[in-house]
């Protein structure tokens, strides 16, 4: 069974990981993050959130991770289930656990393939603009 944020199905439940529609200080919208990332010619700044080599907030990885966490959310029960995962999985945090897209089992959520297809499309847009035969991005 695919588990998602209860905010998708339970009226009145707010998202644990809000999706900014308009950028505000220190909380950019994902639209702005993707646009800034795709315009950055530096491969490492475009692709990674590692602050030592990348641009963290303004990377395509930030938008990627945000969607996983937004869709997965935190499940507390309700129509999503009892709110207590099976014992022994190490996921029990007082009756809260993340949905499928927010954990290492995200590949089992059909949304995963739609999401990753879009990430590939964004990468291809970046490559068409900045990658050249003699300067193909080569992360080391």
LINFEN-V677763 format. One record per residue. N is the residue number from 1. SS is DSSP state (h for helix, s for strand, l for the rest). Layout:
BEGIN
n: (N:N)
ss: (SS:SS)
END
This chain:
BEGIN
n: (1:2:3:4:5:6:7:8:9:10:11:12:13:14:15:16:17:18:19:20:21:22:23:24:25:26:27:28:29:30:31:32:33:34:35:36:37:38:39:40:41:42:43:44:45:46:47:48:49:50:51:52:53:54:55:56:57:58:59:60:61:62:63:64:65:66:67:68:69:70:71:72:73:74:75:76:77:78:79:80:81:82:83:84:85:86:87:88:89:90:91:92:93:94:95:96:97:98:99:100:101:102:103:104:105:106:107:108:109:110:111:112:113:114:115:116:117:118:119:120:121:122:123:124:125:126:127:128:129:130:131:132:133:134:135:136:137:138:139:140)
ss: (l:l:l:l:l:h:h:h:l:l:l:l:l:l:l:l:l:l:l:l:l:l:l:s:l:l:s:l:l:h:h:h:h:h:h:h:h:h:l:l:l:l:h:h:h:h:h:l:l:l:l:l:l:l:l:h:h:h:l:h:h:h:h:h:h:h:h:h:h:h:h:h:l:s:s:l:l:h:h:h:l:l:l:l:l:l:l:l:l:l:l:l:l:l:l:l:s:s:l:h:h:h:l:l:l:h:h:h:l:l:h:h:h:h:h:h:h:h:h:h:h:h:h:h:h:h:h:h:h:h:l:l:h:h:h:l:l:l:l:l)
END
